[in-house]
Amino acid sequence: MSILQRRIVLLSALFLLIVGSIGCTRKPPIAKPSASEQKTAAQKADDSLTFNDFTLEGVDAQGKLLWVVNAKQVTYSKDKKLASVNLPKAEWYYQGKLVFQIEAKRGEVHENGKKITFKEKVIATDLRDKTVVSGDSVEWLPQKETLIVRGNIQGKNDEGEVTAQEARLFREKRRMELQGEVMMKSKKPPLQIATDRLVWEVEKKRAIAEEAVQIDRYEGEGEAMKLTDRAVADRAQVDLEQEITTLQPNAQLTVNDPPIQVTSNELVWDLKAQTVNSQVPVRVFHSKEQVKMTGNQGWINLTSQQFQLSNGIEALAKGDRAQLIADRLTWNIPEQAFVAEGNVIYRQVEPAFNLTGPKAEGKLEAQTFVISGGRVVTEIIP
C-alpha cells in the first residue's frame, strides 16, 4: 500500500470516529430554580414597592398643596391603594400656609390621601396658636378638614390644658371638640371644667360644655391652692378672655365665703367682678344663718357680700318660723341686715303676728325689724 493510500484510510477512520462520538452525546437538561430561589425572587419583586426617605403629597381641587407626609420608609400594597409609612412627619396646609404638623411612629395613607391614619405616640401641633394634642391614634380626613385623635388625649396651649378620650380638630374653624371624661384646666381664670362633651373654641377663647358640667374655681398656687367656688349645670359656656361663665339650666353655684348656695335655671357668673346675676327665678340659701330667699331676678356681689332680689321676693328664716314678702330686697350679709321695699308683708310664728307696710329694715334671723314709709298694719294672732 502506498503512502497516499495509507493516509486516505487513516483520515476515513478518524472521520467515522468523530461522527460517532457526536451522535452519542446528549444535551444536558435546563435546571429549574429551587423553592428558596423562587421566594427570593418574589421578595425582590415586593421590594420594588418599598421606598426609603420617601415623600407623599396631596393637592386640593384647585391644585394647591393640601398635605405632605415624609416617612423613613414607605411600602405600597400591590394595588397601590394603601401606603404603610414608618416614622411619618406630616404637614397640613390651608390656603397655601402650613397650619398643622403631625408626628407618629407609624401610619397608613389610604387611596391617595382620602384618609390618613397614624398610631403610637401621636402628636399634632396647630402652628397658629401652638396648641399641641397627643394621643394613641389619629384618623386624618384632609378633604373634610377634620383630624380625629383618639385614646388618652392630652392637649395644651397658653390658655390651659385638657384631657379626654377623643378630640376632633378642625383646620379652618380652629376649634376642638372633646368627648369622654373631659377635664379642662384654664389658667385665667383658674378653673377646672369636668364634663363628657366640651367644645374648645381656641381662637375665640371660649369653652362650651354641651352636657352636665361641674366647674371648680381655685385660689392660690401649688400646695396653697384651695377650692373656693363650685358650679354645676346641664350646660355651660365659659368666656376665658372676659372671665364670664354662663350656666343653664338647673344651675347651682356653691360659694365657701360667704357660705351660700345660689340656684336658678340661668346664672351669669362674672369671675373678674365677682358677681352673679340671674334674670329668671333664683333661690339663695345661706347655710350658716339658715336663711332662704327667692325672687324672679337676682344680683349678688360676692366681694361685698350683698344680695339684691326683685319681683316677687320671699325670705324664710329659722326653719320657716319667720317669713318676709316684698317687691325688692337688699341683704347685707356681714351686717346681717336687710332692706325690703314694696308691699312688705312679715309673718312670724312665735309670737304669732303679721305686719304689712311699704318698707321694712332689720335682721331677719334675729326677728328684729322696723316697718316704715306709710301706713303700717299689725295683726296679732292669738
Contacts in CASP RR format, 6 or more apart in sequence:
PFRMAT RR
TARGET T0000
AUTHOR 0000-0000-0000
METHOD contacts of the structure
MODEL  1
MSILQRRIVLLSALFLLIVGSIGCTRKPPIAKPSASEQKTAAQKADDSLT
FNDFTLEGVDAQGKLLWVVNAKQVTYSKDKKLASVNLPKAEWYYQGKLVF
QIEAKRGEVHENGKKITFKEKVIATDLRDKTVVSGDSVEWLPQKETLIVR
GNIQGKNDEGEVTAQEARLFREKRRMELQGEVMMKSKKPPLQIATDRLVW
EVEKKRAIAEEAVQIDRYEGEGEAMKLTDRAVADRAQVDLEQEITTLQPN
AQLTVNDPPIQVTSNELVWDLKAQTVNSQVPVRVFHSKEQVKMTGNQGWI
NLTSQQFQLSNGIEALAKGDRAQLIADRLTWNIPEQAFVAEGNVIYRQVE
PAFNLTGPKAEGKLEAQTFVISGGRVVTEIIP
33 41 0 8 1.000
49 75 0 8 1.000
49 76 0 8 1.000
49 77 0 8 1.000
49 78 0 8 1.000
49 80 0 8 1.000
50 73 0 8 1.000
50 74 0 8 1.000
50 75 0 8 1.000
50 76 0 8 1.000
51 73 0 8 1.000
51 74 0 8 1.000
51 75 0 8 1.000
52 72 0 8 1.000
52 73 0 8 1.000
53 71 0 8 1.000
53 72 0 8 1.000
53 73 0 8 1.000
54 70 0 8 1.000
54 71 0 8 1.000
54 73 0 8 1.000
54 74 0 8 1.000
55 68 0 8 1.000
55 69 0 8 1.000
55 70 0 8 1.000
55 71 0 8 1.000
56 68 0 8 1.000
56 69 0 8 1.000
56 71 0 8 1.000
56 74 0 8 1.000
56 83 0 8 1.000
56 85 0 8 1.000
56 109 0 8 1.000
56 113 0 8 1.000
57 65 0 8 1.000
57 67 0 8 1.000
57 68 0 8 1.000
57 69 0 8 1.000
58 65 0 8 1.000
58 66 0 8 1.000
58 67 0 8 1.000
58 68 0 8 1.000
58 112 0 8 1.000
58 113 0 8 1.000
58 142 0 8 1.000
59 65 0 8 1.000
59 66 0 8 1.000
60 66 0 8 1.000
60 143 0 8 1.000
64 93 0 8 1.000
64 95 0 8 1.000
64 96 0 8 1.000
65 93 0 8 1.000
65 96 0 8 1.000
66 92 0 8 1.000
66 93 0 8 1.000
66 142 0 8 1.000
66 143 0 8 1.000
67 90 0 8 1.000
67 91 0 8 1.000
67 92 0 8 1.000
67 93 0 8 1.000
67 113 0 8 1.000
67 116 0 8 1.000
67 140 0 8 1.000
67 142 0 8 1.000
68 90 0 8 1.000
68 91 0 8 1.000
68 93 0 8 1.000
69 85 0 8 1.000
69 88 0 8 1.000
69 89 0 8 1.000
69 90 0 8 1.000
69 91 0 8 1.000
69 109 0 8 1.000
69 116 0 8 1.000
70 88 0 8 1.000
70 89 0 8 1.000
70 90 0 8 1.000
71 85 0 8 1.000
71 86 0 8 1.000
71 87 0 8 1.000
71 88 0 8 1.000
71 89 0 8 1.000
72 86 0 8 1.000
72 87 0 8 1.000
73 85 0 8 1.000
73 86 0 8 1.000
73 87 0 8 1.000
74 83 0 8 1.000
74 84 0 8 1.000
74 85 0 8 1.000
74 86 0 8 1.000
75 83 0 8 1.000
75 84 0 8 1.000
76 82 0 8 1.000
76 83 0 8 1.000
76 84 0 8 1.000
77 83 0 8 1.000
77 84 0 8 1.000
81 110 0 8 1.000
81 111 0 8 1.000
81 112 0 8 1.000
82 108 0 8 1.000
82 109 0 8 1.000
82 110 0 8 1.000
82 111 0 8 1.000
83 108 0 8 1.000
83 109 0 8 1.000
84 106 0 8 1.000
84 107 0 8 1.000
84 108 0 8 1.000
85 106 0 8 1.000
85 107 0 8 1.000
85 108 0 8 1.000
85 109 0 8 1.000
86 105 0 8 1.000
86 106 0 8 1.000
86 107 0 8 1.000
87 104 0 8 1.000
87 105 0 8 1.000
87 106 0 8 1.000
88 102 0 8 1.000
88 103 0 8 1.000
88 104 0 8 1.000
88 106 0 8 1.000
88 107 0 8 1.000
88 118 0 8 1.000
89 101 0 8 1.000
89 102 0 8 1.000
89 103 0 8 1.000
90 100 0 8 1.000
90 101 0 8 1.000
90 102 0 8 1.000
90 103 0 8 1.000
90 116 0 8 1.000
90 118 0 8 1.000
90 140 0 8 1.000
91 98 0 8 1.000
91 100 0 8 1.000
91 101 0 8 1.000
91 102 0 8 1.000
92 98 0 8 1.000
92 99 0 8 1.000
92 100 0 8 1.000
92 101 0 8 1.000
92 102 0 8 1.000
92 140 0 8 1.000
92 142 0 8 1.000
92 147 0 8 1.000
92 171 0 8 1.000
93 99 0 8 1.000
94 171 0 8 1.000
94 172 0 8 1.000
98 127 0 8 1.000
99 126 0 8 1.000
99 127 0 8 1.000
99 128 0 8 1.000
99 171 0 8 1.000
100 124 0 8 1.000
100 125 0 8 1.000
100 126 0 8 1.000
100 127 0 8 1.000
100 147 0 8 1.000
100 169 0 8 1.000
100 171 0 8 1.000
101 124 0 8 1.000
101 125 0 8 1.000
101 127 0 8 1.000
102 118 0 8 1.000
102 122 0 8 1.000
102 123 0 8 1.000
102 124 0 8 1.000
102 125 0 8 1.000
102 138 0 8 1.000
102 140 0 8 1.000
102 147 0 8 1.000
103 121 0 8 1.000
103 122 0 8 1.000
103 123 0 8 1.000
104 118 0 8 1.000
104 119 0 8 1.000
104 120 0 8 1.000
104 121 0 8 1.000
104 122 0 8 1.000
104 123 0 8 1.000
104 138 0 8 1.000
105 119 0 8 1.000
105 120 0 8 1.000
105 121 0 8 1.000
106 118 0 8 1.000
106 119 0 8 1.000
106 120 0 8 1.000
107 116 0 8 1.000
107 117 0 8 1.000
107 118 0 8 1.000
107 119 0 8 1.000
108 116 0 8 1.000
108 117 0 8 1.000
109 116 0 8 1.000
110 116 0 8 1.000
110 117 0 8 1.000
113 142 0 8 1.000
114 141 0 8 1.000
114 142 0 8 1.000
114 143 0 8 1.000
115 139 0 8 1.000
115 140 0 8 1.000
115 141 0 8 1.000
116 138 0 8 1.000
116 139 0 8 1.000
116 140 0 8 1.000
116 141 0 8 1.000
116 142 0 8 1.000
117 137 0 8 1.000
117 138 0 8 1.000
117 139 0 8 1.000
117 140 0 8 1.000
118 137 0 8 1.000
118 138 0 8 1.000
118 140 0 8 1.000
119 136 0 8 1.000
119 137 0 8 1.000
119 138 0 8 1.000
120 136 0 8 1.000
120 137 0 8 1.000
121 134 0 8 1.000
122 134 0 8 1.000
122 135 0 8 1.000
122 136 0 8 1.000
122 137 0 8 1.000
122 138 0 8 1.000
122 149 0 8 1.000
123 132 0 8 1.000
123 133 0 8 1.000
123 134 0 8 1.000
123 135 0 8 1.000
124 132 0 8 1.000
124 133 0 8 1.000
124 134 0 8 1.000
124 138 0 8 1.000
124 147 0 8 1.000
124 149 0 8 1.000
124 169 0 8 1.000
125 131 0 8 1.000
125 132 0 8 1.000
125 133 0 8 1.000
126 132 0 8 1.000
126 169 0 8 1.000
126 174 0 8 1.000
126 202 0 8 1.000
128 174 0 8 1.000
129 157 0 8 1.000
129 158 0 8 1.000
129 174 0 8 1.000
129 202 0 8 1.000
129 203 0 8 1.000
130 157 0 8 1.000
130 158 0 8 1.000
131 155 0 8 1.000
131 156 0 8 1.000
131 157 0 8 1.000
131 176 0 8 1.000
131 202 0 8 1.000
132 155 0 8 1.000
132 156 0 8 1.000
132 157 0 8 1.000
133 149 0 8 1.000
133 153 0 8 1.000
133 154 0 8 1.000
133 155 0 8 1.000
133 167 0 8 1.000
133 169 0 8 1.000
133 176 0 8 1.000
134 149 0 8 1.000
134 152 0 8 1.000
134 153 0 8 1.000
134 154 0 8 1.000
134 155 0 8 1.000
135 149 0 8 1.000
135 150 0 8 1.000
135 151 0 8 1.000
135 152 0 8 1.000
135 153 0 8 1.000
135 154 0 8 1.000
136 150 0 8 1.000
136 151 0 8 1.000
136 152 0 8 1.000
137 149 0 8 1.000
137 150 0 8 1.000
137 151 0 8 1.000
138 147 0 8 1.000
138 148 0 8 1.000
138 149 0 8 1.000
138 150 0 8 1.000
139 147 0 8 1.000
139 148 0 8 1.000
139 150 0 8 1.000
140 146 0 8 1.000
140 147 0 8 1.000
140 148 0 8 1.000
141 147 0 8 1.000
141 148 0 8 1.000
145 170 0 8 1.000
145 171 0 8 1.000
145 172 0 8 1.000
146 168 0 8 1.000
146 169 0 8 1.000
146 170 0 8 1.000
146 171 0 8 1.000
147 168 0 8 1.000
147 169 0 8 1.000
147 170 0 8 1.000
147 171 0 8 1.000
148 166 0 8 1.000
148 167 0 8 1.000
148 168 0 8 1.000
148 169 0 8 1.000
149 166 0 8 1.000
149 167 0 8 1.000
149 168 0 8 1.000
149 169 0 8 1.000
150 165 0 8 1.000
150 166 0 8 1.000
151 165 0 8 1.000
151 166 0 8 1.000
152 163 0 8 1.000
152 165 0 8 1.000
153 162 0 8 1.000
153 163 0 8 1.000
153 164 0 8 1.000
153 165 0 8 1.000
153 166 0 8 1.000
153 167 0 8 1.000
153 178 0 8 1.000
154 161 0 8 1.000
154 162 0 8 1.000
154 163 0 8 1.000
155 161 0 8 1.000
155 162 0 8 1.000
155 163 0 8 1.000
155 167 0 8 1.000
156 162 0 8 1.000
157 202 0 8 1.000
158 187 0 8 1.000
159 186 0 8 1.000
159 187 0 8 1.000
159 188 0 8 1.000
159 202 0 8 1.000
159 205 0 8 1.000
159 240 0 8 1.000
160 184 0 8 1.000
160 185 0 8 1.000
160 186 0 8 1.000
160 187 0 8 1.000
161 184 0 8 1.000
161 185 0 8 1.000
162 176 0 8 1.000
162 178 0 8 1.000
162 182 0 8 1.000
162 183 0 8 1.000
162 184 0 8 1.000
162 185 0 8 1.000
162 198 0 8 1.000
162 200 0 8 1.000
163 181 0 8 1.000
163 182 0 8 1.000
163 183 0 8 1.000
164 178 0 8 1.000
164 179 0 8 1.000
164 180 0 8 1.000
164 181 0 8 1.000
164 182 0 8 1.000
164 183 0 8 1.000
164 198 0 8 1.000
165 179 0 8 1.000
165 180 0 8 1.000
165 181 0 8 1.000
166 178 0 8 1.000
166 179 0 8 1.000
166 180 0 8 1.000
167 176 0 8 1.000
167 177 0 8 1.000
167 178 0 8 1.000
168 176 0 8 1.000
168 177 0 8 1.000
168 178 0 8 1.000
169 175 0 8 1.000
169 176 0 8 1.000
170 176 0 8 1.000
170 177 0 8 1.000
174 201 0 8 1.000
174 202 0 8 1.000
174 203 0 8 1.000
175 199 0 8 1.000
175 200 0 8 1.000
175 201 0 8 1.000
175 202 0 8 1.000
175 203 0 8 1.000
176 199 0 8 1.000
176 200 0 8 1.000
176 202 0 8 1.000
177 197 0 8 1.000
177 198 0 8 1.000
177 199 0 8 1.000
177 200 0 8 1.000
178 184 0 8 1.000
178 197 0 8 1.000
178 198 0 8 1.000
178 199 0 8 1.000
178 200 0 8 1.000
179 196 0 8 1.000
179 197 0 8 1.000
179 198 0 8 1.000
180 196 0 8 1.000
180 197 0 8 1.000
181 196 0 8 1.000
182 193 0 8 1.000
182 194 0 8 1.000
182 195 0 8 1.000
182 196 0 8 1.000
182 197 0 8 1.000
182 198 0 8 1.000
183 192 0 8 1.000
183 193 0 8 1.000
183 194 0 8 1.000
184 191 0 8 1.000
184 192 0 8 1.000
184 193 0 8 1.000
184 198 0 8 1.000
184 200 0 8 1.000
184 207 0 8 1.000
185 191 0 8 1.000
185 192 0 8 1.000
185 193 0 8 1.000
186 192 0 8 1.000
186 193 0 8 1.000
186 207 0 8 1.000
186 238 0 8 1.000
186 240 0 8 1.000
188 240 0 8 1.000
188 243 0 8 1.000
189 217 0 8 1.000
189 240 0 8 1.000
189 243 0 8 1.000
189 271 0 8 1.000
189 272 0 8 1.000
190 217 0 8 1.000
190 218 0 8 1.000
190 219 0 8 1.000
190 220 0 8 1.000
191 215 0 8 1.000
191 216 0 8 1.000
191 217 0 8 1.000
191 218 0 8 1.000
191 238 0 8 1.000
191 245 0 8 1.000
191 271 0 8 1.000
192 215 0 8 1.000
192 216 0 8 1.000
192 218 0 8 1.000
193 207 0 8 1.000
193 209 0 8 1.000
193 213 0 8 1.000
193 214 0 8 1.000
193 215 0 8 1.000
193 236 0 8 1.000
193 238 0 8 1.000
194 213 0 8 1.000
194 214 0 8 1.000
194 215 0 8 1.000
194 216 0 8 1.000
195 209 0 8 1.000
195 210 0 8 1.000
195 211 0 8 1.000
195 212 0 8 1.000
195 213 0 8 1.000
195 214 0 8 1.000
195 236 0 8 1.000
196 211 0 8 1.000
196 212 0 8 1.000
197 209 0 8 1.000
197 210 0 8 1.000
197 211 0 8 1.000
198 207 0 8 1.000
198 208 0 8 1.000
198 209 0 8 1.000
198 210 0 8 1.000
199 207 0 8 1.000
199 208 0 8 1.000
199 210 0 8 1.000
200 206 0 8 1.000
200 207 0 8 1.000
201 207 0 8 1.000
201 208 0 8 1.000
205 239 0 8 1.000
205 240 0 8 1.000
205 241 0 8 1.000
206 237 0 8 1.000
206 238 0 8 1.000
206 239 0 8 1.000
206 240 0 8 1.000
206 241 0 8 1.000
207 237 0 8 1.000
207 238 0 8 1.000
207 240 0 8 1.000
208 235 0 8 1.000
208 236 0 8 1.000
208 237 0 8 1.000
208 238 0 8 1.000
209 235 0 8 1.000
209 236 0 8 1.000
209 237 0 8 1.000
209 238 0 8 1.000
210 235 0 8 1.000
211 234 0 8 1.000
211 235 0 8 1.000
212 232 0 8 1.000
212 233 0 8 1.000
212 234 0 8 1.000
213 232 0 8 1.000
213 233 0 8 1.000
213 234 0 8 1.000
213 235 0 8 1.000
213 236 0 8 1.000
213 247 0 8 1.000
214 230 0 8 1.000
214 231 0 8 1.000
214 232 0 8 1.000
215 230 0 8 1.000
215 231 0 8 1.000
215 232 0 8 1.000
215 236 0 8 1.000
215 238 0 8 1.000
215 245 0 8 1.000
215 247 0 8 1.000
216 227 0 8 1.000
216 229 0 8 1.000
216 230 0 8 1.000
217 227 0 8 1.000
217 228 0 8 1.000
217 229 0 8 1.000
217 230 0 8 1.000
217 231 0 8 1.000
217 271 0 8 1.000
218 225 0 8 1.000
218 226 0 8 1.000
218 227 0 8 1.000
218 228 0 8 1.000
219 225 0 8 1.000
219 226 0 8 1.000
219 228 0 8 1.000
220 226 0 8 1.000
227 256 0 8 1.000
228 255 0 8 1.000
228 256 0 8 1.000
228 257 0 8 1.000
229 253 0 8 1.000
229 254 0 8 1.000
229 255 0 8 1.000
229 256 0 8 1.000
230 253 0 8 1.000
230 254 0 8 1.000
231 245 0 8 1.000
231 247 0 8 1.000
231 251 0 8 1.000
231 252 0 8 1.000
231 253 0 8 1.000
231 254 0 8 1.000
231 267 0 8 1.000
231 269 0 8 1.000
232 247 0 8 1.000
232 250 0 8 1.000
232 251 0 8 1.000
232 252 0 8 1.000
233 247 0 8 1.000
233 248 0 8 1.000
233 249 0 8 1.000
233 250 0 8 1.000
233 251 0 8 1.000
233 252 0 8 1.000
233 267 0 8 1.000
234 248 0 8 1.000
234 249 0 8 1.000
234 250 0 8 1.000
234 251 0 8 1.000
235 247 0 8 1.000
235 248 0 8 1.000
235 249 0 8 1.000
236 245 0 8 1.000
236 246 0 8 1.000
236 247 0 8 1.000
236 248 0 8 1.000
237 245 0 8 1.000
237 246 0 8 1.000
238 244 0 8 1.000
238 245 0 8 1.000
239 245 0 8 1.000
242 272 0 8 1.000
243 270 0 8 1.000
243 271 0 8 1.000
243 272 0 8 1.000
244 268 0 8 1.000
244 269 0 8 1.000
244 270 0 8 1.000
244 271 0 8 1.000
244 272 0 8 1.000
245 268 0 8 1.000
245 269 0 8 1.000
245 271 0 8 1.000
246 266 0 8 1.000
246 267 0 8 1.000
246 268 0 8 1.000
246 269 0 8 1.000
247 253 0 8 1.000
247 266 0 8 1.000
247 267 0 8 1.000
247 268 0 8 1.000
247 269 0 8 1.000
248 265 0 8 1.000
248 266 0 8 1.000
248 267 0 8 1.000
249 265 0 8 1.000
249 266 0 8 1.000
250 265 0 8 1.000
251 263 0 8 1.000
251 264 0 8 1.000
251 265 0 8 1.000
251 266 0 8 1.000
251 267 0 8 1.000
252 261 0 8 1.000
252 262 0 8 1.000
252 263 0 8 1.000
253 261 0 8 1.000
253 262 0 8 1.000
253 263 0 8 1.000
253 267 0 8 1.000
253 269 0 8 1.000
253 276 0 8 1.000
254 260 0 8 1.000
254 261 0 8 1.000
255 261 0 8 1.000
255 262 0 8 1.000
255 302 0 8 1.000
258 286 0 8 1.000
258 288 0 8 1.000
258 302 0 8 1.000
258 305 0 8 1.000
258 333 0 8 1.000
259 286 0 8 1.000
259 287 0 8 1.000
259 288 0 8 1.000
260 284 0 8 1.000
260 285 0 8 1.000
260 286 0 8 1.000
260 287 0 8 1.000
260 300 0 8 1.000
260 333 0 8 1.000
261 284 0 8 1.000
261 285 0 8 1.000
261 287 0 8 1.000
262 276 0 8 1.000
262 278 0 8 1.000
262 282 0 8 1.000
262 283 0 8 1.000
262 284 0 8 1.000
262 300 0 8 1.000
263 282 0 8 1.000
263 283 0 8 1.000
263 284 0 8 1.000
263 285 0 8 1.000
264 278 0 8 1.000
264 280 0 8 1.000
264 281 0 8 1.000
264 282 0 8 1.000
264 283 0 8 1.000
265 280 0 8 1.000
265 281 0 8 1.000
266 278 0 8 1.000
266 279 0 8 1.000
266 280 0 8 1.000
267 276 0 8 1.000
267 277 0 8 1.000
267 278 0 8 1.000
267 282 0 8 1.000
268 276 0 8 1.000
268 277 0 8 1.000
268 278 0 8 1.000
269 275 0 8 1.000
269 276 0 8 1.000
270 276 0 8 1.000
270 277 0 8 1.000
274 301 0 8 1.000
274 302 0 8 1.000
274 303 0 8 1.000
275 299 0 8 1.000
275 300 0 8 1.000
275 301 0 8 1.000
275 302 0 8 1.000
276 299 0 8 1.000
276 300 0 8 1.000
276 302 0 8 1.000
277 297 0 8 1.000
277 298 0 8 1.000
277 299 0 8 1.000
277 300 0 8 1.000
278 297 0 8 1.000
278 298 0 8 1.000
278 299 0 8 1.000
279 297 0 8 1.000
279 298 0 8 1.000
280 296 0 8 1.000
280 297 0 8 1.000
281 294 0 8 1.000
281 295 0 8 1.000
281 296 0 8 1.000
282 294 0 8 1.000
282 295 0 8 1.000
282 296 0 8 1.000
282 297 0 8 1.000
282 298 0 8 1.000
282 309 0 8 1.000
283 292 0 8 1.000
283 293 0 8 1.000
283 294 0 8 1.000
283 295 0 8 1.000
284 292 0 8 1.000
284 293 0 8 1.000
284 294 0 8 1.000
284 300 0 8 1.000
284 307 0 8 1.000
284 309 0 8 1.000
285 291 0 8 1.000
285 292 0 8 1.000
285 293 0 8 1.000
286 292 0 8 1.000
286 333 0 8 1.000
289 317 0 8 1.000
289 336 0 8 1.000
289 365 0 8 1.000
290 317 0 8 1.000
290 318 0 8 1.000
290 319 0 8 1.000
290 365 0 8 1.000
291 315 0 8 1.000
291 316 0 8 1.000
291 317 0 8 1.000
291 364 0 8 1.000
291 365 0 8 1.000
292 315 0 8 1.000
292 316 0 8 1.000
292 317 0 8 1.000
293 307 0 8 1.000
293 309 0 8 1.000
293 313 0 8 1.000
293 314 0 8 1.000
293 315 0 8 1.000
293 316 0 8 1.000
293 329 0 8 1.000
293 331 0 8 1.000
294 309 0 8 1.000
294 312 0 8 1.000
294 313 0 8 1.000
294 314 0 8 1.000
294 315 0 8 1.000
295 309 0 8 1.000
295 310 0 8 1.000
295 311 0 8 1.000
295 312 0 8 1.000
295 313 0 8 1.000
295 314 0 8 1.000
296 310 0 8 1.000
296 311 0 8 1.000
296 312 0 8 1.000
297 309 0 8 1.000
297 310 0 8 1.000
297 311 0 8 1.000
298 307 0 8 1.000
298 308 0 8 1.000
298 309 0 8 1.000
298 310 0 8 1.000
299 307 0 8 1.000
299 308 0 8 1.000
299 309 0 8 1.000
300 306 0 8 1.000
300 307 0 8 1.000
300 308 0 8 1.000
301 307 0 8 1.000
305 332 0 8 1.000
305 333 0 8 1.000
305 334 0 8 1.000
306 330 0 8 1.000
306 331 0 8 1.000
306 332 0 8 1.000
306 333 0 8 1.000
307 329 0 8 1.000
307 330 0 8 1.000
307 331 0 8 1.000
307 333 0 8 1.000
308 328 0 8 1.000
308 329 0 8 1.000
308 330 0 8 1.000
308 331 0 8 1.000
309 328 0 8 1.000
309 329 0 8 1.000
309 331 0 8 1.000
310 327 0 8 1.000
310 328 0 8 1.000
310 329 0 8 1.000
311 327 0 8 1.000
311 328 0 8 1.000
312 325 0 8 1.000
312 326 0 8 1.000
312 327 0 8 1.000
313 324 0 8 1.000
313 325 0 8 1.000
313 326 0 8 1.000
313 327 0 8 1.000
313 328 0 8 1.000
313 329 0 8 1.000
313 340 0 8 1.000
314 323 0 8 1.000
314 324 0 8 1.000
314 325 0 8 1.000
315 323 0 8 1.000
315 324 0 8 1.000
315 325 0 8 1.000
315 329 0 8 1.000
315 331 0 8 1.000
315 338 0 8 1.000
315 340 0 8 1.000
315 364 0 8 1.000
316 322 0 8 1.000
316 323 0 8 1.000
316 324 0 8 1.000
317 324 0 8 1.000
317 364 0 8 1.000
317 365 0 8 1.000
317 367 0 8 1.000
318 365 0 8 1.000
318 367 0 8 1.000
321 348 0 8 1.000
321 349 0 8 1.000
321 350 0 8 1.000
322 346 0 8 1.000
322 347 0 8 1.000
322 348 0 8 1.000
322 349 0 8 1.000
322 364 0 8 1.000
322 365 0 8 1.000
322 367 0 8 1.000
323 345 0 8 1.000
323 346 0 8 1.000
323 347 0 8 1.000
323 348 0 8 1.000
324 338 0 8 1.000
324 340 0 8 1.000
324 344 0 8 1.000
324 345 0 8 1.000
324 346 0 8 1.000
324 347 0 8 1.000
324 360 0 8 1.000
324 364 0 8 1.000
325 343 0 8 1.000
325 344 0 8 1.000
325 345 0 8 1.000
325 346 0 8 1.000
326 340 0 8 1.000
326 341 0 8 1.000
326 342 0 8 1.000
326 343 0 8 1.000
326 344 0 8 1.000
326 345 0 8 1.000
326 360 0 8 1.000
327 341 0 8 1.000
327 342 0 8 1.000
327 343 0 8 1.000
328 340 0 8 1.000
328 341 0 8 1.000
328 342 0 8 1.000
329 338 0 8 1.000
329 339 0 8 1.000
329 340 0 8 1.000
329 341 0 8 1.000
330 338 0 8 1.000
330 339 0 8 1.000
330 340 0 8 1.000
331 337 0 8 1.000
331 338 0 8 1.000
332 338 0 8 1.000
336 363 0 8 1.000
336 365 0 8 1.000
336 366 0 8 1.000
337 361 0 8 1.000
337 362 0 8 1.000
337 363 0 8 1.000
338 360 0 8 1.000
338 361 0 8 1.000
338 362 0 8 1.000
338 363 0 8 1.000
338 364 0 8 1.000
338 369 0 8 1.000
339 359 0 8 1.000
339 360 0 8 1.000
339 361 0 8 1.000
339 362 0 8 1.000
340 359 0 8 1.000
340 360 0 8 1.000
340 361 0 8 1.000
341 358 0 8 1.000
341 359 0 8 1.000
341 360 0 8 1.000
342 357 0 8 1.000
342 358 0 8 1.000
342 359 0 8 1.000
343 356 0 8 1.000
343 357 0 8 1.000
343 358 0 8 1.000
344 355 0 8 1.000
344 356 0 8 1.000
344 357 0 8 1.000
344 358 0 8 1.000
344 359 0 8 1.000
344 360 0 8 1.000
344 371 0 8 1.000
345 354 0 8 1.000
345 355 0 8 1.000
345 356 0 8 1.000
345 357 0 8 1.000
346 354 0 8 1.000
346 355 0 8 1.000
346 356 0 8 1.000
346 360 0 8 1.000
346 369 0 8 1.000
346 371 0 8 1.000
347 353 0 8 1.000
347 354 0 8 1.000
348 354 0 8 1.000
348 367 0 8 1.000
351 380 0 8 1.000
352 380 0 8 1.000
352 381 0 8 1.000
352 382 0 8 1.000
353 378 0 8 1.000
353 379 0 8 1.000
353 380 0 8 1.000
353 381 0 8 1.000
354 378 0 8 1.000
354 379 0 8 1.000
354 381 0 8 1.000
355 371 0 8 1.000
355 376 0 8 1.000
355 377 0 8 1.000
355 378 0 8 1.000
355 379 0 8 1.000
356 371 0 8 1.000
356 376 0 8 1.000
356 377 0 8 1.000
356 379 0 8 1.000
357 371 0 8 1.000
357 373 0 8 1.000
357 374 0 8 1.000
357 375 0 8 1.000
357 376 0 8 1.000
357 377 0 8 1.000
358 372 0 8 1.000
358 373 0 8 1.000
358 374 0 8 1.000
358 375 0 8 1.000
359 371 0 8 1.000
359 372 0 8 1.000
359 373 0 8 1.000
359 374 0 8 1.000
360 369 0 8 1.000
360 370 0 8 1.000
360 371 0 8 1.000
360 372 0 8 1.000
361 369 0 8 1.000
361 370 0 8 1.000
361 372 0 8 1.000
362 368 0 8 1.000
362 369 0 8 1.000
362 370 0 8 1.000
363 369 0 8 1.000
END
